[in-house]
Amino acid sequence: MACTAPKTSSAPPGQSRPRLYVLDGLRFAAALLVVAYHYITLRDGWGEDPKAISSSVYRLSEYGWLGVEIFFLISGFVICMSGWGRSLGDFVASRVSRLYPAYWAAVLLTAAVLTAFPDVRSAGGWQNILTNLTMLQEGVGVPDLDDVYWTLFVELKFYLLFAIVIFRGVTYRRCVLFCGLWTVAGIFSQGSHNELLASWAVSQYSPYFIAGIAFYLMHRFGPNALLWCIVAVSFLLAQHYVHGRLVTNLGAKADLVEEWPARLVILVTFALMGALALGVFDRLQWRWLAAAGNLTYPLYLIHMYVGFTLIALLRHHVPAELLFPAVTAFMLAISWVIHRYVERPIGRKLRQAMIRSMKEMRANSTDQHDRPHTPDPTEVGIRSHAERTGRPKVHIP
């Protein structure tokens, strides 16, 4: 969700690869899929079956949850790219400054709306709101203020796992090893009944992150049989979990919904990422896609319960066919405001502050044995006296 398309990629010395604008467009499309799924398929804001918007649109929106899987696939690509050649401290500074400013704004906005209009959902009290500001609420058993935040906790797990690679130094071999070990962990977690392993293996979603890493390695170094095997295994495992994801998102209606459209969307997304990795879209330089991509993260964070509340307030006054696009457009406008006046300026300052902090930490963490030793004048005098007299050196406590 919080990934930015790379401006340049690996290229021969003296040359730079063009920005991958297609990633921005793919992220924006994924966000719109999630918005459509929430606003059209779910009843929270409408108070009744929202099929009245359009039966055909309703059927399509039932697969909008796949936007999350697309986000995870892109995240694997971009995080591998952004971690290359960086120290762990720089990576942490980059992720913190990217994730938190817009998230803080979204939490405060959502809390304010749900406090003022609690009909759709309650904010849950100040303790709940404050804990949600950490983005770690799921880890301490506190409910998400907005249901979409669960994906951020999955992203954080991926960042922490991949941070091990960054700490050692990101290399082709270590990335491949990481993909292999995480795949094995995801497989064994299914039957292990080990909650800790299952929690960190996130087997339903790890195939997307892993495939994203493999696609980036293709993009950087070129395709080969090993990378295609990683992608193929990840694709097949992703297909394995489709039914479970349908049940999670549609509940009892999952048995009434065809699975093949979901499987087709996953196939098309993998194909698009493969084409991107091979440079097929390098010449596609539509700058407006970058502007759309900038709205993705704020839109994802604020759209759900703020949008549900607006729908609940206006559903008896505005036809559903107009209300859905109007609320979506309003959410896009707020997303632009958050990006322009919160995410960019605060993110820049937070990143600078984090980098300074990392530098200070490194400077003040130098091993004492590595520092030049400046002898104490008294000690020098005693040592000289010992050398002259041959007596043992006097110990100064």
C-alpha positions in Angstrom: 0.0 0.0 0.0 2.7 2.4 0.9 5.0 1.7 -2.0 6.3 4.3 -4.4 7.2 3.3 -7.9 10.9 3.5 -8.5 12.2 6.4 -10.6 15.2 4.4 -11.9 16.3 0.9 -12.0 19.4 -1.1 -12.6 21.1 -0.2 -15.9 24.6 -0.2 -17.4 27.0 2.4 -16.0 26.1 5.9 -17.1 22.6 5.0 -18.1 19.4 5.1 -16.1 16.2 3.2 -16.6 13.0 5.2 -16.9 10.5 5.5 -14.0 8.1 2.6 -13.9 4.9 4.6 -14.2 2.9 1.4 -14.8 3.5 0.5 -11.1 1.8 3.7 -10.1 -1.1 2.9 -12.4 -1.4 -0.6 -11.1 -1.4 0.6 -7.5 -4.1 3.1 -8.2 -6.2 0.5 -10.0 -5.8 -1.8 -7.0 -7.0 0.9 -4.6 -10.1 1.5 -6.7 -10.8 -2.2 -6.7 -10.8 -2.2 -2.9 -12.9 1.0 -2.8 -15.5 -0.6 -5.1 -15.5 -3.8 -3.0 -16.2 -1.9 0.2 -18.7 0.7 -1.2 -20.7 -1.7 -3.4 -20.4 -5.2 -1.9 -20.6 -4.4 1.8 -23.8 -3.2 3.5 -22.2 -1.1 6.3 -23.1 2.3 4.8 -26.2 1.4 2.9 -28.1 -0.4 5.7 -29.5 -2.8 3.0 -28.3 -4.9 0.1 -26.5 -2.4 -2.1 -27.3 -4.4 -5.3 -29.6 -1.6 -6.3 -26.5 0.3 -7.6 -26.2 -2.1 -10.5 -26.4 -5.9 -10.5 -23.5 -6.3 -12.9 -21.4 -3.8 -11.1 -22.2 -5.5 -7.9 -21.0 -8.9 -9.2 -17.7 -7.3 -10.4 -17.2 -5.5 -7.1 -17.3 -8.9 -5.2 -13.8 -9.5 -6.5 -12.4 -6.0 -5.4 -10.7 -7.5 -2.4 -8.0 -8.8 -4.8 -6.7 -5.2 -4.8 -4.9 -6.2 -1.5 -3.1 -9.1 -3.2 -2.0 -6.7 -6.0 -0.7 -4.4 -3.4 1.4 -7.2 -1.8 2.8 -8.2 -5.1 3.9 -4.7 -5.9 5.3 -4.3 -2.4 7.6 -7.2 -2.8 9.0 -5.6 -6.0 9.4 -2.1 -4.6 10.8 -3.0 -1.2 13.4 -5.2 -2.7 14.3 -2.3 -5.0 14.3 0.3 -2.3 16.4 -1.8 0.1 19.2 -2.4 -2.5 22.4 -0.8 -1.4 20.9 0.8 1.7 21.9 0.3 5.3 19.3 -1.0 7.7 19.1 2.5 9.3 18.4 4.2 6.0 15.7 1.6 5.2 14.0 2.1 8.5 14.1 5.9 8.0 12.6 5.5 4.6 9.8 3.2 5.7 8.8 5.2 8.8 8.7 8.5 6.9 6.7 6.8 4.1 4.1 5.0 6.3 3.4 7.1 9.3 2.5 10.7 8.3 -0.5 9.8 6.1 -1.5 7.0 8.5 -1.6 9.4 11.5 -3.7 11.8 9.5 -6.1 9.0 8.5 -6.4 7.7 12.1 -7.2 11.2 13.4 -9.7 11.9 10.6 -11.4 8.6 11.0 -11.6 8.9 14.7 -13.1 12.4 14.4 -15.7 11.2 11.9 -16.7 8.1 13.9 -16.8 10.1 17.2 -19.1 12.8 15.6 -21.3 10.2 13.7 -21.1 6.8 15.5 -24.1 5.3 13.7 -22.0 3.1 11.4 -19.2 2.4 13.8 -17.9 3.6 17.2 -14.3 4.9 17.5 -13.9 2.8 20.6 -12.6 5.3 23.0 -9.3 7.3 23.3 -7.2 4.3 24.4 -8.2 2.5 21.2 -7.4 5.6 19.1 -4.0 6.2 20.7 -3.0 2.6 20.3 -4.0 2.7 16.7 -1.6 5.6 16.1 1.3 3.1 16.7 0.2 0.9 13.8 0.9 -2.0 16.1 -2.6 -2.4 17.6 -3.1 -5.9 16.2 0.0 -7.1 17.9 -1.3 -6.1 21.3 -4.9 -7.2 20.7 -6.5 -3.8 20.2 -9.1 -3.6 17.4 -8.3 -1.7 14.2 -10.0 1.7 14.1 -10.6 1.0 10.4 -10.7 -2.6 9.1 -8.2 -1.8 6.2 -5.4 -1.4 8.8 -4.9 -5.1 9.0 -3.0 -5.1 5.8 -0.5 -2.7 7.3 0.4 -5.1 10.0 1.1 -7.8 7.3 3.3 -5.2 5.5 5.2 -4.5 8.7 5.9 -8.2 9.1 7.3 -8.4 5.6 9.5 -5.3 6.3 10.9 -6.9 9.5 11.6 -10.1 7.8 13.3 -8.5 4.8 15.2 -6.2 7.2 17.3 -9.3 8.0 18.5 -9.4 4.4 19.1 -5.6 4.4 21.1 -5.9 7.6 23.4 -8.4 6.0 23.4 -6.5 2.7 21.0 -7.1 -0.1 22.4 -9.4 -2.8 21.0 -11.6 -5.5 21.8 -14.8 -3.6 20.4 -13.6 -0.3 17.2 -12.5 -2.0 16.8 -15.9 -3.6 17.6 -17.6 -0.3 15.0 -15.4 1.5 12.4 -16.3 -1.1 13.1 -20.0 -0.6 13.1 -20.0 3.2 9.9 -17.9 3.4 8.2 -20.2 0.9 9.2 -23.3 3.0 8.1 -21.6 6.2 4.7 -20.8 4.7 4.2 -24.4 3.6 5.2 -25.9 7.0 3.2 -23.4 9.0 0.0 -24.9 7.6 0.2 -28.1 9.5 2.6 -27.2 12.3 0.0 -25.8 14.8 2.7 -23.3 15.8 1.0 -19.9 16.2 4.3 -18.0 16.1 5.4 -19.6 12.8 2.0 -19.2 11.3 1.9 -15.5 12.3 5.2 -14.7 10.7 4.9 -17.0 7.7 1.6 -15.3 6.6 1.2 -18.1 4.1 -1.9 -16.7 2.4 0.0 -13.5 1.4 3.7 -14.4 1.3 3.5 -15.8 -2.3 2.7 -12.3 -3.5 5.6 -10.7 -1.7 8.0 -13.5 -2.8 6.9 -13.2 -6.5 7.4 -9.5 -6.3 11.0 -9.9 -5.2 11.6 -12.4 -8.0 10.1 -10.0 -10.5 12.4 -7.3 -9.3 15.5 -9.6 -9.6 14.4 -10.2 -13.2 14.1 -6.5 -13.8 17.6 -5.8 -12.3 19.5 -8.8 -13.6 17.4 -10.4 -16.3 15.2 -13.5 -16.3 16.4 -17.0 -15.8 14.9 -20.4 -15.0 15.5 -20.0 -11.2 13.5 -16.8 -11.0 10.7 -18.1 -13.2 10.5 -21.2 -10.9 10.1 -18.9 -7.8 7.4 -17.0 -9.7 5.6 -20.2 -10.8 5.6 -21.7 -7.3 4.3 -18.4 -5.8 1.6 -18.2 -8.4 0.4 -21.8 -7.8 0.4 -21.2 -4.0 -1.5 -18.0 -4.5 -4.1 -19.9 -6.5 -4.3 -22.4 -3.7 -5.5 -19.8 -1.2 -8.2 -18.2 -3.5 -11.1 -20.1 -2.0 -10.1 -19.3 1.5 -9.8 -15.6 0.6 -13.3 -15.7 -1.0 -14.7 -17.1 2.2 -12.9 -14.5 4.3 -14.2 -11.6 2.2 -17.7 -12.8 1.2 -18.7 -15.1 4.0 -21.7 -17.3 3.2 -22.0 -15.8 -0.2 -18.6 -17.3 -1.2 -20.3 -20.6 -2.3 -22.5 -18.6 -4.7 -19.7 -16.8 -6.4 -17.6 -18.2 -9.2 -13.9 -18.6 -8.4 -12.5 -18.3 -11.9 -12.7 -14.5 -12.1 -10.5 -14.2 -9.0 -8.0 -16.7 -10.4 -8.0 -14.8 -13.7 -7.3 -11.5 -12.0 -4.3 -13.1 -10.2 -3.1 -14.5 -13.5 -3.4 -11.2 -15.3 -1.6 -9.4 -12.5 1.3 -11.8 -12.5 1.5 -11.4 -16.3 1.6 -7.6 -16.0 4.3 -7.8 -13.4 6.3 -10.2 -15.6 5.9 -7.8 -18.6 7.0 -4.9 -16.4 10.0 -6.9 -15.1 11.1 -7.6 -18.7 10.9 -3.9 -19.7 7.8 -4.1 -21.9 6.4 -1.0 -20.3 9.6 1.1 -20.1 8.5 3.4 -22.9 5.1 4.0 -21.2 5.9 7.4 -19.7 2.5 8.8 -18.7 3.3 11.2 -15.9 -0.3 11.5 -14.7 0.0 7.9 -13.5 2.5 9.1 -10.9 0.0 11.7 -9.6 -2.6 8.9 -9.4 -0.2 6.7 -7.6 0.5 9.4 -5.0 -3.2 9.3 -4.0 -3.2 5.5 -3.5 -2.0 5.2 0.1 -4.1 8.1 1.6 -7.1 6.8 -0.3 -6.7 3.3 0.9 -6.4 4.5 4.5 -9.4 6.9 4.7 -12.0 5.6 2.3 -13.7 2.8 4.3 -15.4 4.1 7.4 -15.3 7.8 6.5 -16.9 6.8 3.2 -19.5 4.5 5.0 -20.4 7.3 7.2 -21.0 9.7 4.3 -23.1 7.1 2.5 -25.2 6.5 5.6 -25.8 10.3 6.0 -26.7 10.8 2.4 -28.3 7.6 1.2 -31.8 8.8 1.6 -31.1 12.1 -0.2 -28.9 11.1 -3.1 -29.6 8.2 -5.6 -27.2 5.3 -5.1 -26.0 5.6 -8.7 -24.7 9.1 -8.0 -23.7 8.6 -4.4 -21.1 6.0 -5.0 -19.0 8.0 -7.5 -19.6 11.2 -5.6 -18.2 9.7 -2.3 -15.3 8.2 -4.2 -14.5 11.5 -5.8 -14.7 13.2 -2.4 -12.3 10.6 -0.9 -9.9 11.2 -3.8 -10.0 15.0 -3.0 -9.2 14.4 0.7 -6.5 12.0 -0.3 -4.9 14.7 -2.4 -5.0 17.1 0.5 -3.4 14.6 2.8 -0.7 13.8 0.3 0.0 17.5 -0.5 -0.1 19.0 3.0 0.7 16.0 5.3 2.4 13.1 3.6 4.9 15.1 1.6 6.0 17.8 4.0 5.9 15.9 7.2 7.3 12.8 5.6 10.3 14.8 4.3 10.9 16.3 7.8 10.5 13.0 9.5 12.9 11.3 7.1 15.5 14.0 7.7 15.1 13.7 11.4 15.3 9.9 11.3 18.5 10.0 9.1 20.1 12.5 11.6 19.2 10.2 14.5 20.7 7.2 12.7 23.9 9.1 12.1 24.1 10.2 15.7 23.5 6.7 16.9 26.3 5.3 14.7 28.6 8.1 15.8 28.0 7.4 19.4 28.0 3.6 19.1 31.7 3.3 18.0 33.5 0.6 19.9 35.7 2.1 22.6 38.6 -0.1 21.3 38.3 1.5 17.9 38.7 5.1 19.2 42.2 6.7 19.4 43.4 6.5 23.0 44.5 9.7 24.6 46.6 8.8 27.6 45.9 10.6 30.9 48.9 12.9 31.8 49.1 11.3 35.3 49.2 7.9 33.7 52.0 9.0 31.4 54.0 10.2 34.3 53.5 7.0 36.3 54.4 4.9 33.3 57.6 6.9 32.7 58.6 6.6 36.4 58.0 2.8 36.1 60.2 2.6 33.1 63.0 4.6 34.9 62.9 2.6 38.2 61.9 -0.8 36.9 59.2 -0.9 39.6 55.7 -2.3 38.9 53.2 0.2 37.4 51.1 1.9 40.0 47.4 1.1 39.7 45.1 4.1 39.7 41.5 3.1 40.7 
